Amino acid sequence: MIISLIACEKKSAEKAESSFQLELVDSIRVAHLGEMMLLDISPNGKYLLTADYQKNRYYLVDEEGSIMHTYDKSGDQPDSFGFAFSEMAFWDDESIFVIGSKGLKWFNLEGEELKFTPFNPAYQLKGIMRNTGGGPKVLNTAEGNKILYRGGAIAGKRTEGGYYEKIRGGVLIDPDDFTLQHLFPLDKESRFFDGKHYDDGDLYSRMAVGLDYIYVTYDANPVLYAYAKEAPYALQFKKSLVLKDVLLSEGMPEEFLDYDVYIEASKGGLRHLQADSKYVYLMYFQGISKEKLAELDQLYEVDEKKADAAYELEVTKAAKRLKVFDLEGDELADIPLPMYLDSYWGFLVRDGVLYFNKATNLEEEEDFYTLYMLRVLK
């Protein structure tokens, strides 16, 4: 009987999974020579915010793919934000903001500075990973709109007692004075407390604001967490996840324990988290095998440029999948993502539409940027 029940449950799960699929519904092409990445979509859906980090420039793009304005605000000019610690994002339909080394800065859509709050030296990032969907989020609270962003670094070494007890997955920033409230402590029952050492890439938190909860994941911990959207932001539930063919981190090598930042992009694990009024979406990455990494290490000793290209190709080839949950964290589907999506660097969800960057063409440089729009259908 038990075997029969397990078989029935497995068939039901497979049937539910097969009833979900991704459908390409539209695309946007932007005339741009160089790298470009989607950062945010305006609340009204009329504008996209993109970045070319090689040029340190940001772009306001309309629904047709036309560049409406270029923002060149990094550096030491009077109206610049300095060095960007976070992705630029929309504050509302009429303004954008960024957390820079000078502090919090707001600009209107024409690039004119609207507001400035000096940087709080108590705020440090665990690591800077700029990507689609990983930027700061505007959270409506009883005290007004605040900025929700991933957690900050802590003083001390990983070998010191109590190091992981101090780490937080998120931080809530008051935009008026840059005061901080650290949120989402690491789960004491998670693998981060198994006696091994984990690096910043393993601890990297992803957050999504849903209707009733703030959802949180960590790259090397296969669990979905949900917290209340109101103070004291208490844990509401957590759901363990089953990942298919994923090479999770085995911990941090001893020789790198004193590194402030150590991130290995080839490791498999959870990546990008999004939510809308109907579903929670989580992309996860298979990773690159130890055998292949050993081959790449040998190639680096011979030809670094060739090894870089081979490494990028392996990352592109590694399987990427999308989990879909209901708003209570119950898994509904686990869908393979097509290779034409640059899903490793993230995605955004707005009103049921998933926005993905196009996978980079490693063979030739293109003079345009493509954004794909997909929908999960049942």
ZAMARGU-4260 file (C-alpha; in steps of 0.2 Angstrom, whole numbers, plus 5000, padded with zeros to 4 digits):
<rodrens>
0) 5000/5000/5000 | 5014/5012/5005 | 5023/5008/4988 | 5007/5011/4979 | 5004/5028/4987
5) 5022/5034/4983 | 5019/5029/4965 | 5003/5038/4964 | 5011/5054/4972 | 5025/5053/4959
10) 5013/5051/4945 | 5003/5065/4951 | 5018/5076/4953 | 5024/5072/4935 | 5006/5075/4928
15) 5006/5092/4937 | 5023/5096/4931 | 5019/5091/4913 | 5004/5103/4913 | 5015/5118/4915
20) 5025/5125/4901 | 5034/5141/4895 | 5028/5150/4880 | 5037/5164/4871 | 5025/5178/4869
25) 5035/5193/4863 | 5053/5201/4862 | 5060/5218/4862 | 5076/5223/4852 | 5087/5238/4857
30) 5100/5245/4845 | 5115/5244/4855 | 5133/5239/4852 | 5141/5231/4867 | 5134/5222/4883
35) 5117/5226/4890 | 5107/5219/4904 | 5089/5222/4910 | 5089/5230/4927 | 5071/5235/4931
40) 5054/5238/4924 | 5044/5254/4929 | 5028/5251/4939 | 5017/5256/4925 | 5026/5244/4913
45) 5030/5258/4900 | 5049/5259/4903 | 5064/5247/4905 | 5080/5251/4914 | 5095/5243/4907
50) 5114/5244/4910 | 5130/5242/4900 | 5143/5239/4914 | 5158/5240/4903 | 5153/5258/4899
55) 5146/5262/4916 | 5130/5268/4908 | 5112/5266/4911 | 5098/5267/4898 | 5079/5271/4899
60) 5071/5261/4885 | 5053/5261/4880 | 5041/5247/4875 | 5047/5247/4857 | 5065/5246/4861
65) 5070/5264/4858 | 5083/5272/4870 | 5074/5287/4877 | 5088/5293/4889 | 5106/5288/4893
70) 5112/5290/4911 | 5131/5293/4914 | 5131/5296/4932 | 5145/5285/4939 | 5162/5293/4945
75) 5166/5309/4954 | 5156/5322/4945 | 5145/5333/4957 | 5128/5324/4952 | 5136/5307/4951
80) 5133/5293/4964 | 5151/5287/4964 | 5153/5268/4962 | 5137/5258/4961 | 5134/5246/4975
85) 5117/5241/4969 | 5108/5240/4953 | 5099/5255/4947 | 5080/5254/4950 | 5064/5263/4948
90) 5057/5272/4963 | 5041/5275/4955 | 5035/5279/4937 | 5044/5296/4937 | 5060/5293/4945
95) 5075/5281/4948 | 5087/5278/4962 | 5104/5269/4965 | 5114/5265/4981 | 5131/5272/4977
100) 5148/5275/4986 | 5142/5293/4989 | 5125/5287/4996 | 5107/5286/4990 | 5103/5296/4974
105) 5087/5299/4965 | 5085/5306/4948 | 5071/5310/4937 | 5069/5301/4920 | 5078/5315/4912
110) 5093/5312/4923 | 5092/5327/4934 | 5096/5324/4953 | 5080/5324/4964 | 5087/5319/4981
115) 5102/5313/4990 | 5105/5304/5006 | 5124/5302/5012 | 5130/5284/5013 | 5130/5275/5029
120) 5147/5268/5033 | 5139/5254/5043 | 5132/5247/5027 | 5143/5234/5018 | 5139/5222/5005
125) 5143/5204/5005 | 5148/5205/4987 | 5142/5214/4971 | 5133/5203/4959 | 5124/5214/4947
130) 5111/5205/4937 | 5092/5205/4932 | 5080/5204/4946 | 5094/5206/4960 | 5092/5224/4963
135) 5084/5234/4978 | 5066/5234/4980 | 5054/5247/4986 | 5044/5240/5001 | 5029/5249/5007
140) 5029/5249/5026 | 5018/5257/5040 | 5032/5271/5041 | 5032/5274/5022 | 5042/5267/5008
145) 5059/5259/5012 | 5072/5250/5002 | 5074/5231/5004 | 5090/5224/4998 | 5101/5209/5001
150) 5111/5208/5017 | 5127/5216/5022 | 5144/5209/5027 | 5150/5207/5045 | 5167/5211/5053
155) 5177/5196/5057 | 5183/5179/5049 | 5173/5164/5045 | 5184/5154/5057 | 5178/5164/5072
160) 5164/5158/5083 | 5147/5165/5079 | 5151/5171/5062 | 5136/5163/5053 | 5124/5168/5068
165) 5128/5187/5063 | 5124/5185/5045 | 5107/5192/5038 | 5099/5189/5021 | 5092/5206/5019
170) 5093/5224/5025 | 5079/5237/5026 | 5085/5255/5022 | 5076/5271/5027 | 5078/5282/5012
175) 5078/5298/5023 | 5093/5295/5034 | 5101/5278/5028 | 5097/5270/5044 | 5097/5251/5043
180) 5087/5236/5050 | 5095/5219/5047 | 5083/5205/5043 | 5082/5187/5040 | 5095/5178/5050
185) 5102/5161/5043 | 5091/5146/5048 | 5100/5136/5062 | 5093/5120/5054 | 5101/5124/5037
190) 5117/5117/5030 | 5126/5133/5034 | 5128/5126/5052 | 5135/5109/5047 | 5153/5113/5053
195) 5159/5117/5035 | 5164/5135/5029 | 5154/5143/5016 | 5159/5158/5005 | 5149/5174/4999
200) 5143/5165/4984 | 5135/5151/4994 | 5127/5164/5006 | 5121/5175/4992 | 5103/5179/4996
205) 5089/5182/4983 | 5073/5191/4988 | 5056/5193/4980 | 5041/5203/4987 | 5024/5194/4985
210) 5007/5198/4989 | 5008/5193/5008 | 5026/5187/5010 | 5044/5192/5007 | 5052/5176/4999
215) 5070/5173/5002 | 5083/5160/4996 | 5102/5157/4997 | 5112/5150/4983 | 5119/5135/4991
220) 5104/5130/5002 | 5089/5122/4994 | 5075/5129/5004 | 5062/5142/5000 | 5059/5154/5015
225) 5044/5166/5017 | 5043/5181/5029 | 5030/5193/5034 | 5030/5209/5025 | 5027/5219/5041
230) 5038/5221/5057 | 5045/5211/5065 | 5046/5202/5048 | 5045/5185/5056 | 5047/5168/5047
235) 5030/5161/5041 | 5036/5145/5033 | 5050/5136/5024 | 5050/5123/5011 | 5064/5111/5007
240) 5067/5109/4988 | 5073/5095/4977 | 5085/5100/4964 | 5088/5090/4948 | 5106/5085/4944
245) 5113/5100/4953 | 5132/5101/4959 | 5129/5110/4976 | 5144/5119/4984 | 5154/5107/4996
250) 5160/5121/5006 | 5174/5134/5005 | 5192/5128/5003 | 5202/5131/5018 | 5216/5141/5009
255) 5203/5154/5005 | 5195/5157/5022 | 5203/5174/5025 | 5196/5181/5008 | 5184/5195/5010
260) 5175/5190/4994 | 5176/5173/4986 | 5163/5168/4973 | 5164/5154/4961 | 5151/5156/4947
265) 5153/5138/4941 | 5145/5131/4956 | 5127/5124/4955 | 5113/5130/4966 | 5098/5142/4967
270) 5100/5158/4957 | 5086/5170/4954 | 5069/5172/4963 | 5054/5182/4958 | 5035/5183/4963
275) 5019/5190/4956 | 5001/5190/4961 | 4999/5171/4956 | 5016/5162/4957 | 5033/5162/4965
280) 5047/5158/4952 | 5064/5151/4956 | 5078/5148/4943 | 5092/5136/4948 | 5108/5131/4939
285) 5116/5114/4937 | 5134/5120/4938 | 5150/5113/4930 | 5158/5097/4935 | 5174/5095/4945
290) 5181/5085/4930 | 5177/5099/4918 | 5184/5113/4930 | 5200/5103/4931 | 5201/5103/4912
295) 5198/5122/4912 | 5212/5124/4925 | 5224/5116/4914 | 5219/5126/4899 | 5221/5142/4909
300) 5240/5137/4911 | 5242/5137/4892 | 5230/5150/4885 | 5220/5162/4897 | 5209/5170/4883
305) 5205/5153/4876 | 5201/5146/4894 | 5189/5161/4897 | 5180/5157/4881 | 5179/5139/4886
310) 5173/5143/4903 | 5159/5155/4897 | 5154/5141/4885 | 5152/5128/4899 | 5142/5140/4909
315) 5130/5143/4894 | 5129/5124/4891 | 5125/5120/4909 | 5106/5116/4912 | 5095/5129/4920
320) 5078/5125/4926 | 5063/5135/4933 | 5053/5130/4948 | 5035/5137/4950 | 5027/5138/4967
325) 5010/5144/4973 | 5010/5159/4985 | 5011/5147/5000 | 5027/5139/4993 | 5020/5123/4987
330) 5029/5117/4971 | 5019/5116/4955 | 5032/5113/4941 | 5050/5111/4937 | 5053/5117/4919
335) 5069/5116/4909 | 5074/5133/4902 | 5078/5134/4883 | 5096/5138/4879 | 5092/5154/4870
340) 5089/5162/4887 | 5103/5170/4897 | 5095/5163/4912 | 5111/5162/4922 | 5111/5181/4924
345) 5093/5182/4930 | 5075/5187/4925 | 5061/5199/4930 | 5042/5195/4932 | 5029/5208/4929
350) 5010/5203/4929 | 5013/5185/4924 | 5026/5189/4910 | 5044/5183/4913 | 5058/5195/4905
355) 5074/5186/4901 | 5090/5193/4893 | 5095/5184/4877 | 5110/5172/4879 | 5126/5180/4873
360) 5132/5175/4856 | 5150/5169/4859 | 5154/5168/4841 | 5150/5186/4835 | 5147/5203/4842
365) 5130/5209/4839 | 5125/5227/4837 | 5108/5225/4846 | 5101/5218/4863 | 5087/5206/4864
370) 5075/5204/4878 | 5063/5189/4878 | 5045/5189/4886 | 5038/5172/4891 | 5023/5166/4901
375) 5020/5151/4911 | 5005/5142/4905 | 4995/5128/4913
</rodrens>
